[in-house]
Amino acid sequence: MGPKSGIKRRLLDVPDSGSAENVGGSSSSAAIAPRSGGTRKLLRAAEKSDAAEKASKLGCDESLPLNQSLRRMWAKGELTSPQVQELASGAAKQGAMGVDKMAKVGSDGCRPGNIFRDLVNAFGYPQGAPRLYWAKVPLEGGLVSHPFILPHLFFAHLFGERKEEFAHAVLGGHKDCRSFWCSDEGKKIASEHPVLKNKTAEDLYATVPLGMHGDGGAYSKQDSLYVVSWNSLMGLGSTTSKRFIFTLLRKAKMLVDTWAAIWTIFAWSMNILLDGFMPRLDFLGRLLDASTAPVRIAGRFCAALIQVRGDWGFYCEVLDFPKHNELVNMCWICSASIENINLRYTDATPHAGWRPTVRNHAKFLAWLVSRGIAIPILFAKVIGLLMEYVCIDVLHTLDQG
C-alpha cells in the first residue's frame, strides 16, 4: 500500500527519468533523478519542472510582468496589435517564458489582419465587456465587416458582471431615475413618448435616460476619425468611466450610405434597450434566437434614448441639418436667415422675426419634406426620438458666435 499523505505521496507523482511525461530532455531527467539526492531537493526540482510545463502549455501567462505590460499597453492603445506581436516574438526568441501565444498571433505576424482577433482570443475579454459585434457596412472597398460594441449587450454585461459599476456609471445615485422622470422635463418627455407614456410608474422609474454623442477629430494629417458613444444621463464618475463607445469610423473610408447603416444598427440596439428584452431578430430581421421564453436584459431595468449631442458639423453630416452659413435658412430649429432681413439671425430682440417660426418635431419633419430631404435614420428608427432632444452646439453658437 502506498503512502496516504505527506512528502512520500507527493514523490509518487514525480515522473521518472524515462517517463514520456518528462519533456525536459536529458538535463531535466538529471534534475529529478534519485541520484541528485535529498527528498526536498527532488520536490523542488519536480515543482519547477511542473511549473515550466504549465507555462509552456499556457503560452500567455498573465501573471508574468512582460505579459501584464503588453496587455495593459495594448488595451490602452499605447501599442498596436502588430507591435505587441513583434515584441512578444522577439522576447520568445530570447528565451522569455509564457509569450508563445502572443508571438504566434496572426500566423507569426504574417497575417496582420488577424492579429487583433487572435490577441483578443489570447487575452480574453474584460469582465463586464461583451463580445465585439461585427456587421457588414458600406465602406471603401464594398461591404466591409466593421466592429461595434452594442449598447444593449454592454448594458446587460455590466449589469450581470459588474453591478457596482452599473449602479455608479448607469443608475447614478439612489432613486436618480425616479427623480428625473418626476421632474417637469421628465414628465414632458414621458408624456410625448409612444412607449414611456404607457409604462407604469414603477417601470418608468426603472428606465434609464440615455444620451448619445458623435464627433469627429483629427486622426492624421490627411484623415479624421468619427467616434460615436452613448451614456446614461444619470451616470456618475469621470468621462472615461461613464462614456461608452459604440463604434469608430475613419472618414476617408466612408461612403454616402455608411451613416445609414451605422444608425440602423444603433437604432436597433437602442430599441432593444427600450423594450428591456433580448432580441429574437437582428437589425436586418434575421432570426437570432428561436426560443420562445423572453430573456430580460438587465433585470427590471431598461433604457430610453432622449438626448443627442455633437457639433454642428456632425449634425449636418448625419442629420442633414442646414449649415451655419446657408443664406436662406441656416438653423434647423427655426427659419433664421442670413439673407432675409426680416428673419435676420443676428436679431436677438424679443420681437425678432424668427421667433414665431420656431419648429417642433412635426414642423421639422414637414420642413424636411419641403426641402426634398428624407427623414434622418435616427429619427425614423429610434422609437420616440424627437428633434427637440438634439442639443444645441454651444461651442459654435455661443463661444464662436
KESEZA-96937 format. One record per residue (C-alpha): x, y, z; residue in one letter. Coordinates in pm, 1 decimal, always signed. Layout:
REM residues N
+----------+----------+----------+--------+
!       c1 !       c2 !       c3 ! residu !
+----------+----------+----------+--------+
!        X !        Y !        Z !      A !
...
+----------+----------+----------+--------+
//
This chain:
REM residues 401
+----------+----------+----------+--------+
!       c1 !       c2 !       c3 ! residu !
+----------+----------+----------+--------+
!     +0.0 !     +0.0 !     +0.0 !      M !
!   +138.1 !   +338.1 !    -94.7 !      G !
!   +174.3 !   +629.1 !   +146.8 !      P !
!   -151.9 !   +810.7 !   +223.1 !      K !
!    -12.8 !  +1159.5 !   +264.8 !      S !
!   +297.0 !  +1371.2 !   +305.2 !      G !
!   +621.2 !  +1403.4 !   +114.2 !      I !
!   +642.3 !  +1040.8 !     +2.4 !      K !
!   +297.8 !  +1054.9 !   -159.5 !      R !
!   +395.2 !  +1368.7 !   -346.9 !      R !
!   +706.0 !  +1190.2 !   -472.6 !      L !
!   +486.4 !   +926.2 !   -633.7 !      L !
!   +360.3 !  +1195.2 !   -872.7 !      D !
!   +712.2 !  +1281.7 !   -991.6 !      V !
!   +777.0 !  +1126.4 !  -1337.2 !      P !
!  +1089.4 !   +913.1 !  -1358.2 !      D !
!  +1368.1 !   +988.7 !  -1599.0 !      S !
!  +1230.5 !   +755.6 !  -1862.6 !      G !
!   +869.0 !   +872.2 !  -1846.4 !      S !
!   +702.2 !  +1013.6 !  -2154.8 !      A !
!   +567.6 !  +1292.9 !  -1934.1 !      E !
!   +916.0 !  +1422.4 !  -1865.9 !      N !
!   +950.1 !  +1668.0 !  -2154.1 !      V !
!  +1256.7 !  +1849.2 !  -2027.0 !      G !
!  +1521.4 !  +1640.9 !  -2206.8 !      G !
!  +1835.4 !  +1492.8 !  -2051.1 !      S !
!  +1905.9 !  +1789.6 !  -1825.0 !      S !
!  +1554.1 !  +1771.1 !  -1675.7 !      S !
!  +1595.1 !  +1398.8 !  -1623.7 !      S !
!  +1910.6 !  +1456.2 !  -1427.5 !      A !
!  +1739.6 !  +1720.5 !  -1218.8 !      A !
!  +1476.8 !  +1479.8 !  -1089.4 !      I !
!  +1675.3 !  +1158.2 !  -1085.3 !      A !
!  +1705.0 !   +992.0 !   -746.0 !      P !
!  +2085.0 !  +1022.7 !   -762.6 !      R !
!  +2054.7 !  +1403.9 !   -727.5 !      S !
!  +1999.1 !  +1336.1 !   -360.0 !      G !
!  +1757.2 !  +1459.2 !    -94.6 !      G !
!  +1379.4 !  +1439.4 !    -73.1 !      T !
!  +1326.3 !  +1815.8 !    -56.8 !      R !
!  +1561.6 !  +1874.0 !   -345.7 !      K !
!  +1366.0 !  +1623.5 !   -551.7 !      L !
!  +1042.1 !  +1804.0 !   -469.7 !      L !
!  +1179.5 !  +2146.6 !   -563.2 !      R !
!  +1303.3 !  +2012.5 !   -895.3 !      A !
!   +971.2 !  +1841.3 !   -965.8 !      A !
!   +769.1 !  +2154.1 !   -882.9 !      E !
!   +992.5 !  +2364.9 !  -1103.3 !      K !
!   +950.3 !  +2116.5 !  -1388.9 !      S !
!   +570.8 !  +2116.2 !  -1345.0 !      D !
!   +557.2 !  +2497.4 !  -1344.6 !      A !
!   +761.6 !  +2517.5 !  -1663.6 !      A !
!   +537.0 !  +2260.0 !  -1830.5 !      E !
!   +221.6 !  +2450.2 !  -1732.1 !      K !
!   +364.7 !  +2780.1 !  -1855.4 !      A !
!   +460.6 !  +2616.5 !  -2183.3 !      S !
!   +107.1 !  +2485.1 !  -2230.5 !      K !
!    -49.5 !  +2816.6 !  -2133.0 !      L !
!   +165.5 !  +3021.4 !  -2367.4 !      G !
!    +28.1 !  +3352.4 !  -2238.0 !      C !
!    +64.3 !  +3358.0 !  -1860.0 !      D !
!    -98.3 !  +3683.0 !  -1746.6 !      E !
!    +83.6 !  +3677.2 !  -1414.3 !      S !
!   +418.8 !  +3738.0 !  -1585.1 !      L !
!   +530.9 !  +4103.5 !  -1578.3 !      P !
!   +610.6 !  +4134.2 !  -1951.1 !      L !
!   +270.4 !  +3992.8 !  -2044.8 !      N !
!    +98.8 !  +4225.9 !  -1799.6 !      Q !
!   +275.6 !  +4525.6 !  -1951.0 !      S !
!   +199.0 !  +4423.6 !  -2309.7 !      L !
!   -166.2 !  +4361.8 !  -2231.3 !      R !
!   -204.8 !  +4690.5 !  -2042.3 !      R !
!    -31.7 !  +4898.1 !  -2310.2 !      M !
!   -229.3 !  +4724.7 !  -2586.8 !      W !
!   -561.0 !  +4778.2 !  -2407.2 !      A !
!   -482.2 !  +5148.7 !  -2354.1 !      K !
!   -386.0 !  +5192.8 !  -2718.7 !      G !
!    -21.2 !  +5263.8 !  -2643.3 !      E !
!    +81.6 !  +4963.7 !  -2855.5 !      L !
!    -83.8 !  +4842.9 !  -3174.6 !      T !
!   -164.9 !  +4474.9 !  -3219.2 !      S !
!   +125.3 !  +4418.3 !  -3465.7 !      P !
!   +364.8 !  +4585.4 !  -3220.7 !      Q !
!   +255.2 !  +4350.5 !  -2940.9 !      V !
!   +315.0 !  +4052.9 !  -3169.5 !      Q !
!   +656.2 !  +4183.0 !  -3272.8 !      E !
!   +767.7 !  +4242.6 !  -2914.2 !      L !
!   +637.1 !  +3904.7 !  -2798.7 !      A !
!   +809.0 !  +3731.5 !  -3089.7 !      S !
!  +1139.6 !  +3897.2 !  -3006.2 !      G !
!  +1103.1 !  +3808.9 !  -2638.4 !      A !
!  +1025.6 !  +3445.8 !  -2722.8 !      A !
!  +1337.6 !  +3421.4 !  -2940.8 !      K !
!  +1542.8 !  +3548.6 !  -2647.8 !      Q !
!  +1402.8 !  +3277.2 !  -2423.6 !      G !
!  +1120.9 !  +3459.9 !  -2241.6 !      A !
!   +863.7 !  +3224.7 !  -2090.6 !      M !
!   +488.1 !  +3248.3 !  -2147.0 !      G !
!   +480.8 !  +3471.2 !  -2457.3 !      V !
!   +443.2 !  +3196.7 !  -2717.8 !      D !
!    +73.1 !  +3257.2 !  -2778.3 !      K !
!   +123.5 !  +3631.1 !  -2832.9 !      M !
!   +420.3 !  +3563.5 !  -3061.8 !      A !
!   +218.8 !  +3328.1 !  -3282.6 !      K !
!    -85.5 !  +3553.4 !  -3338.0 !      V !
!   -163.5 !  +3640.3 !  -3696.7 !      G !
!    +29.0 !  +3334.2 !  -3819.2 !      S !
!   +350.8 !  +3458.5 !  -3656.9 !      D !
!   +276.2 !  +3809.9 !  -3781.2 !      G !
!   +244.7 !  +3708.9 !  -4145.4 !      C !
!   -126.8 !  +3795.0 !  -4148.2 !      R !
!   -159.7 !  +4137.9 !  -3982.0 !      P !
!   -535.2 !  +4146.8 !  -4037.5 !      G !
!   -581.6 !  +3855.3 !  -3794.8 !      N !
!   -353.6 !  +3980.4 !  -3517.6 !      I !
!   -617.5 !  +4179.7 !  -3327.4 !      F !
!   -866.3 !  +3891.1 !  -3332.0 !      R !
!   -601.7 !  +3645.0 !  -3213.4 !      D !
!   -487.8 !  +3876.7 !  -2933.0 !      L !
!   -845.9 !  +3907.1 !  -2810.0 !      V !
!   -866.0 !  +3527.5 !  -2801.9 !      N !
!   -535.4 !  +3512.2 !  -2613.9 !      A !
!   -609.7 !  +3782.7 !  -2358.2 !      F !
!   -983.8 !  +3728.7 !  -2327.1 !      G !
!  -1243.1 !  +3999.7 !  -2271.1 !      Y !
!  -1252.2 !  +4222.3 !  -1959.8 !      P !
!  -1514.4 !  +4129.9 !  -1705.3 !      Q !
!  -1838.5 !  +4306.2 !  -1792.1 !      G !
!  -1745.9 !  +4362.6 !  -2157.0 !      A !
!  -1949.7 !  +4198.4 !  -2435.0 !      P !
!  -1801.2 !  +4042.3 !  -2743.5 !      R !
!  -1749.6 !  +4274.2 !  -3038.1 !      L !
!  -2037.2 !  +4263.3 !  -3284.3 !      Y !
!  -1926.7 !  +4252.4 !  -3647.8 !      W !
!  -2161.7 !  +4372.9 !  -3918.9 !      A !
!  -2109.4 !  +4444.9 !  -4286.8 !      K !
!  -2139.0 !  +4815.3 !  -4366.4 !      V !
!  -2065.4 !  +5005.0 !  -4689.1 !      P !
!  -1710.7 !  +5136.4 !  -4671.4 !      L !
!  -1432.1 !  +5190.6 !  -4919.4 !      E !
!  -1387.5 !  +4858.8 !  -5094.8 !      G !
!  -1751.3 !  +4746.4 !  -5068.4 !      G !
!  -1938.6 !  +4582.8 !  -4780.9 !      L !
!  -1680.5 !  +4551.4 !  -4505.4 !      V !
!  -1711.0 !  +4379.3 !  -4165.6 !      S !
!  -1694.4 !  +4654.5 !  -3905.8 !      H !
!  -1683.0 !  +4618.5 !  -3523.2 !      P !
!  -1943.0 !  +4756.3 !  -3282.7 !      F !
!  -1994.5 !  +4742.3 !  -2906.6 !      I !
!  -2371.5 !  +4710.9 !  -2896.4 !      L !
!  -2530.4 !  +4922.8 !  -2621.2 !      P !
!  -2785.4 !  +4659.8 !  -2516.9 !      H !
!  -2516.5 !  +4392.5 !  -2477.8 !      L !
!  -2285.8 !  +4626.5 !  -2286.7 !      F !
!  -2578.5 !  +4724.7 !  -2062.5 !      F !
!  -2654.9 !  +4356.4 !  -1998.4 !      A !
!  -2295.6 !  +4251.4 !  -1927.1 !      H !
!  -2228.0 !  +4545.7 !  -1698.9 !      L !
!  -2544.7 !  +4469.5 !  -1502.3 !      F !
!  -2469.1 !  +4097.5 !  -1480.9 !      G !
!  -2095.2 !  +4104.0 !  -1410.3 !      E !
!  -2007.5 !  +4444.1 !  -1260.4 !      R !
!  -2307.5 !  +4553.4 !  -1059.5 !      K !
!  -2119.8 !  +4820.9 !   -861.9 !      E !
!  -2007.2 !  +4994.4 !  -1180.6 !      E !
!  -2356.1 !  +4956.4 !  -1326.5 !      F !
!  -2503.1 !  +5123.9 !  -1018.9 !      A !
!  -2248.1 !  +5405.9 !  -1035.0 !      H !
!  -2199.6 !  +5472.8 !  -1407.8 !      A !
!  -2552.7 !  +5388.5 !  -1525.2 !      V !
!  -2800.0 !  +5432.4 !  -1240.9 !      L !
!  -2617.9 !  +5717.8 !  -1066.6 !      G !
!  -2731.9 !  +5782.0 !   -712.1 !      G !
!  -3019.1 !  +5629.0 !   -522.6 !      H !
!  -3353.4 !  +5699.2 !   -693.9 !      K !
!  -3192.4 !  +5928.8 !   -954.2 !      D !
!  -3402.4 !  +5781.7 !  -1236.4 !      C !
!  -3716.0 !  +5833.1 !  -1029.8 !      R !
!  -3619.1 !  +6195.1 !   -964.6 !      S !
!  -3561.6 !  +6257.5 !  -1335.3 !      F !
!  -3895.0 !  +6117.1 !  -1452.2 !      W !
!  -4073.9 !  +6305.8 !  -1173.9 !      C !
!  -3921.1 !  +6637.6 !  -1285.0 !      S !
!  -4109.3 !  +6870.2 !  -1519.5 !      D !
!  -3873.7 !  +6783.5 !  -1805.8 !      E !
!  -3902.5 !  +6409.7 !  -1738.7 !      G !
!  -4283.3 !  +6423.2 !  -1722.7 !      K !
!  -4299.3 !  +6608.1 !  -2056.0 !      K !
!  -4065.6 !  +6361.0 !  -2226.8 !      I !
!  -4255.2 !  +6059.8 !  -2091.8 !      A !
!  -4593.1 !  +6204.1 !  -2193.6 !      S !
!  -4474.9 !  +6255.2 !  -2554.6 !      E !
!  -4303.3 !  +5918.0 !  -2587.7 !      H !
!  -4502.1 !  +5636.6 !  -2756.5 !      P !
!  -4364.3 !  +5370.8 !  -2519.3 !      V !
!  -4281.9 !  +5554.7 !  -2197.2 !      L !
!  -4627.7 !  +5710.6 !  -2169.6 !      K !
!  -4779.0 !  +5361.7 !  -2133.4 !      N !
!  -4539.8 !  +5240.4 !  -1862.4 !      K !
!  -4645.6 !  +5207.3 !  -1501.4 !      T !
!  -4473.4 !  +5442.9 !  -1257.6 !      A !
!  -4262.1 !  +5155.2 !  -1123.9 !      E !
!  -4143.9 !  +5055.5 !  -1472.7 !      D !
!  -4077.9 !  +5417.6 !  -1570.1 !      L !
!  -3859.7 !  +5469.7 !  -1262.3 !      Y !
!  -3653.7 !  +5166.8 !  -1371.6 !      A !
!  -3595.1 !  +5323.4 !  -1715.7 !      T !
!  -3252.8 !  +5485.3 !  -1754.4 !      V !
!  -3247.4 !  +5805.8 !  -1966.1 !      P !
!  -2965.5 !  +5785.7 !  -2221.5 !      L !
!  -2775.4 !  +6028.5 !  -2438.4 !      G !
!  -2551.9 !  +5975.5 !  -2739.1 !      M !
!  -2260.6 !  +6178.6 !  -2869.7 !      H !
!  -2095.7 !  +6193.0 !  -3208.4 !      G !
!  -1797.8 !  +6395.8 !  -3318.6 !      D !
!  -1501.2 !  +6391.2 !  -3548.6 !      G !
!  -1140.5 !  +6453.6 !  -3458.3 !      G !
!   -804.2 !  +6459.9 !  -3630.6 !      A !
!   -673.4 !  +6108.6 !  -3692.0 !      Y !
!   -378.4 !  +6202.1 !  -3910.5 !      S !
!   -277.2 !  +6495.1 !  -4131.0 !      K !
!   -488.2 !  +6352.1 !  -4411.4 !      Q !
!   -779.1 !  +6194.1 !  -4226.3 !      D !
!  -1019.1 !  +6233.0 !  -3933.3 !      S !
!  -1190.8 !  +5982.5 !  -3707.0 !      L !
!  -1558.8 !  +5978.8 !  -3613.1 !      Y !
!  -1642.4 !  +5848.2 !  -3266.1 !      V !
!  -1997.1 !  +5753.4 !  -3167.9 !      V !
!  -2060.8 !  +5694.1 !  -2798.0 !      S !
!  -2351.3 !  +5679.1 !  -2555.6 !      W !
!  -2401.6 !  +5732.4 !  -2183.8 !      N !
!  -2651.4 !  +5733.0 !  -1901.2 !      S !
!  -2767.9 !  +6084.4 !  -1814.0 !      L !
!  -2769.0 !  +5969.5 !  -1450.9 !      M !
!  -2413.4 !  +5833.1 !  -1457.2 !      G !
!  -2150.9 !  +5942.9 !  -1207.8 !      L !
!  -1772.9 !  +5948.9 !  -1232.5 !      G !
!  -1510.1 !  +6059.6 !  -1480.2 !      S !
!  -1584.6 !  +6092.9 !  -1850.8 !      T !
!  -1393.1 !  +5775.2 !  -1935.5 !      T !
!  -1588.7 !  +5573.0 !  -1679.5 !      S !
!  -1936.0 !  +5679.2 !  -1793.4 !      K !
!  -1899.5 !  +5726.1 !  -2170.7 !      R !
!  -1933.9 !  +5402.8 !  -2367.2 !      F !
!  -1801.2 !  +5359.8 !  -2721.2 !      I !
!  -2039.4 !  +5232.4 !  -2987.1 !      F !
!  -1804.6 !  +5246.3 !  -3285.9 !      T !
!  -1527.1 !  +5442.3 !  -3459.6 !      L !
!  -1503.1 !  +5528.9 !  -3827.8 !      L !
!  -1229.1 !  +5669.6 !  -4049.4 !      R !
!  -1381.3 !  +5948.2 !  -4255.7 !      K !
!  -1166.1 !  +5868.3 !  -4558.1 !      A !
!  -1313.8 !  +5515.9 !  -4571.0 !      K !
!  -1678.4 !  +5625.4 !  -4552.6 !      M !
!  -1928.1 !  +5628.7 !  -4838.6 !      L !
!  -2262.0 !  +5803.8 !  -4889.7 !      V !
!  -2455.5 !  +5512.3 !  -4734.9 !      D !
!  -2223.4 !  +5444.0 !  -4442.5 !      T !
!  -2407.0 !  +5655.1 !  -4184.4 !      W !
!  -2742.1 !  +5499.3 !  -4274.2 !      A !
!  -2602.0 !  +5153.8 !  -4196.0 !      A !
!  -2439.1 !  +5272.5 !  -3871.2 !      I !
!  -2757.6 !  +5436.9 !  -3742.8 !      W !
!  -2969.3 !  +5136.8 !  -3838.8 !      T !
!  -2759.5 !  +4918.6 !  -3609.1 !      I !
!  -2751.8 !  +5183.2 !  -3335.0 !      F !
!  -3130.3 !  +5234.7 !  -3350.7 !      A !
!  -3188.4 !  +4857.5 !  -3336.8 !      W !
!  -2980.7 !  +4828.9 !  -3018.7 !      S !
!  -3144.5 !  +5133.4 !  -2858.2 !      M !
!  -3492.3 !  +4998.7 !  -2928.5 !      N !
!  -3391.4 !  +4670.3 !  -2763.5 !      I !
!  -3288.9 !  +4864.2 !  -2452.7 !      L !
!  -3624.7 !  +5040.3 !  -2455.6 !      L !
!  -3803.9 !  +4704.3 !  -2475.2 !      D !
!  -3588.5 !  +4553.6 !  -2198.6 !      G !
!  -3567.3 !  +4203.7 !  -2350.7 !      F !
!  -3300.7 !  +4030.6 !  -2557.1 !      M !
!  -3386.9 !  +4037.6 !  -2929.4 !      P !
!  -3500.9 !  +3743.5 !  -3135.5 !      R !
!  -3413.4 !  +3919.6 !  -3462.7 !      L !
!  -3100.3 !  +4105.3 !  -3572.1 !      D !
!  -3101.1 !  +4452.6 !  -3728.0 !      F !
!  -3177.2 !  +4301.8 !  -4070.1 !      L !
!  -3471.5 !  +4099.7 !  -3939.9 !      G !
!  -3285.7 !  +3767.2 !  -3937.3 !      R !
!  -3359.9 !  +3517.2 !  -3659.9 !      L !
!  -3110.7 !  +3525.3 !  -3371.4 !      L !
!  -3287.9 !  +3317.4 !  -3106.9 !      D !
!  -3559.0 !  +3059.9 !  -3170.7 !      A !
!  -3652.1 !  +3025.4 !  -2803.3 !      S !
!  -3997.7 !  +3140.4 !  -2703.3 !      T !
!  -3919.1 !  +3245.6 !  -2346.4 !      A !
!  -3824.8 !  +3617.6 !  -2328.8 !      P !
!  -3498.4 !  +3699.0 !  -2154.1 !      V !
!  -3460.9 !  +4031.0 !  -1973.9 !      R !
!  -3152.7 !  +4239.2 !  -2049.8 !      I !
!  -3082.9 !  +4372.9 !  -1702.0 !      A !
!  -3345.3 !  +4256.3 !  -1456.9 !      G !
!  -3615.7 !  +4518.4 !  -1422.5 !      R !
!  -3402.9 !  +4791.3 !  -1584.3 !      F !
!  -3435.6 !  +4920.7 !  -1939.4 !      C !
!  -3335.2 !  +5249.8 !  -2106.8 !      A !
!  -3455.1 !  +5520.4 !  -2344.7 !      A !
!  -3253.4 !  +5747.6 !  -2576.5 !      L !
!  -3367.7 !  +6105.3 !  -2511.6 !      I !
!  -3061.8 !  +6314.7 !  -2594.8 !      Q !
!  -2834.4 !  +6365.7 !  -2897.8 !      V !
!  -2510.6 !  +6565.4 !  -2870.8 !      R !
!  -2249.3 !  +6670.8 !  -3121.8 !      G !
!  -2110.3 !  +6972.5 !  -3300.8 !      D !
!  -2288.0 !  +7149.9 !  -3585.7 !      W !
!  -2072.1 !  +6981.6 !  -3847.3 !      G !
!  -2168.4 !  +6639.3 !  -3714.8 !      F !
!  -2539.0 !  +6729.8 !  -3725.0 !      Y !
!  -2506.7 !  +6843.3 !  -4085.4 !      C !
!  -2329.0 !  +6518.7 !  -4173.4 !      E !
!  -2565.9 !  +6270.9 !  -4008.7 !      V !
!  -2898.4 !  +6456.8 !  -3965.9 !      L !
!  -2898.7 !  +6674.1 !  -4279.7 !      D !
!  -2928.5 !  +6990.9 !  -4073.2 !      F !
!  -2858.6 !  +7315.3 !  -4265.7 !      P !
!  -2506.7 !  +7454.0 !  -4242.0 !      K !
!  -2435.3 !  +7765.2 !  -4038.5 !      H !
!  -2353.8 !  +7967.6 !  -4349.7 !      N !
!  -2656.8 !  +7882.4 !  -4565.2 !      E !
!  -2811.9 !  +8207.5 !  -4684.5 !      L !
!  -3184.7 !  +8133.3 !  -4685.4 !      V !
!  -3219.5 !  +7924.5 !  -4367.6 !      N !
!  -2919.3 !  +7840.8 !  -4153.6 !      M !
!  -3097.1 !  +7693.5 !  -3847.7 !      C !
!  -3280.2 !  +7362.6 !  -3804.0 !      W !
!  -3486.7 !  +7490.3 !  -3509.3 !      I !
!  -3634.5 !  +7797.5 !  -3676.9 !      C !
!  -3634.8 !  +7998.4 !  -4001.3 !      S !
!  -3346.7 !  +8226.7 !  -3903.9 !      A !
!  -3169.7 !  +8355.1 !  -4211.4 !      S !
!  -2859.5 !  +8533.3 !  -4327.5 !      I !
!  -3018.8 !  +8672.1 !  -4644.3 !      E !
!  -3373.3 !  +8759.5 !  -4529.7 !      N !
!  -3355.8 !  +9081.2 !  -4324.6 !      I !
!  -3694.7 !  +9005.9 !  -4165.1 !      N !
!  -3555.5 !  +8679.4 !  -4025.5 !      L !
!  -3204.5 !  +8802.4 !  -3954.5 !      R !
!  -3028.5 !  +8553.9 !  -3722.4 !      Y !
!  -2833.3 !  +8833.7 !  -3552.5 !      T !
!  -3155.4 !  +8990.2 !  -3419.5 !      D !
!  -3183.1 !  +8876.5 !  -3058.4 !      A !
!  -3458.2 !  +9119.2 !  -2953.7 !      T !
!  -3787.3 !  +8993.0 !  -2804.7 !      P !
!  -3966.9 !  +9078.2 !  -3130.7 !      H !
!  -3718.0 !  +8917.6 !  -3370.3 !      A !
!  -3883.9 !  +8787.1 !  -3684.7 !      G !
!  -3751.4 !  +8433.2 !  -3647.0 !      W !
!  -3908.6 !  +8375.2 !  -3301.4 !      R !
!  -4260.9 !  +8285.5 !  -3428.8 !      P !
!  -4102.0 !  +8030.6 !  -3668.2 !      T !
!  -3955.1 !  +7803.2 !  -3400.6 !      V !
!  -4021.0 !  +7440.2 !  -3500.7 !      R !
!  -4131.2 !  +7136.5 !  -3302.8 !      N !
!  -4064.3 !  +6782.7 !  -3425.7 !      H !
!  -4370.7 !  +6767.2 !  -3653.3 !      A !
!  -4287.8 !  +7102.4 !  -3813.7 !      K !
!  -3926.2 !  +6992.8 !  -3850.4 !      F !
!  -4028.9 !  +6680.4 !  -4044.0 !      L !
!  -4258.2 !  +6890.0 !  -4265.3 !      A !
!  -3972.5 !  +7133.5 !  -4328.4 !      W !
!  -3750.4 !  +6841.0 !  -4436.2 !      L !
!  -4017.5 !  +6721.0 !  -4677.9 !      V !
!  -4049.5 !  +7071.1 !  -4824.3 !      S !
!  -3677.0 !  +7068.3 !  -4899.9 !      R !
!  -3689.2 !  +6717.9 !  -5050.3 !      G !
!  -3480.5 !  +6568.3 !  -4768.0 !      I !
!  -3550.2 !  +6219.4 !  -4633.7 !      A !
!  -3617.8 !  +6180.4 !  -4262.2 !      I !
!  -3282.2 !  +6106.1 !  -4092.6 !      P !
!  -3242.3 !  +5741.0 !  -3987.8 !      I !
!  -3206.8 !  +5829.4 !  -3619.8 !      L !
!  -3547.4 !  +5997.8 !  -3613.6 !      F !
!  -3706.1 !  +5738.3 !  -3839.7 !      A !
!  -3587.5 !  +5431.5 !  -3647.7 !      K !
!  -3517.2 !  +5521.4 !  -3282.4 !      V !
!  -3855.1 !  +5488.7 !  -3114.1 !      I !
!  -3965.2 !  +5817.5 !  -2954.4 !      G !
!  -3659.2 !  +6024.2 !  -3051.6 !      L !
!  -3759.3 !  +6384.1 !  -3132.6 !      L !
!  -3580.5 !  +6680.1 !  -3288.4 !      M !
!  -3621.9 !  +6863.9 !  -2956.4 !      E !
!  -3381.8 !  +6614.9 !  -2796.0 !      Y !
!  -3091.3 !  +6734.1 !  -3014.3 !      V !
!  -2872.3 !  +6963.3 !  -2803.7 !      C !
!  -2760.6 !  +7294.9 !  -2948.8 !      I !
!  -2388.2 !  +7303.2 !  -3020.9 !      D !
!  -2277.2 !  +7557.7 !  -2761.2 !      V !
!  -1922.1 !  +7584.3 !  -2895.1 !      L !
!  -2026.1 !  +7708.1 !  -3239.7 !      H !
!  -2341.7 !  +7900.1 !  -3145.8 !      T !
!  -2220.8 !  +8073.8 !  -2831.4 !      L !
!  -1844.3 !  +8064.0 !  -2785.2 !      D !
!  -1774.5 !  +8130.0 !  -3152.8 !      Q !
!  -2089.5 !  +8332.8 !  -3225.1 !      G !
+----------+----------+----------+--------+
//
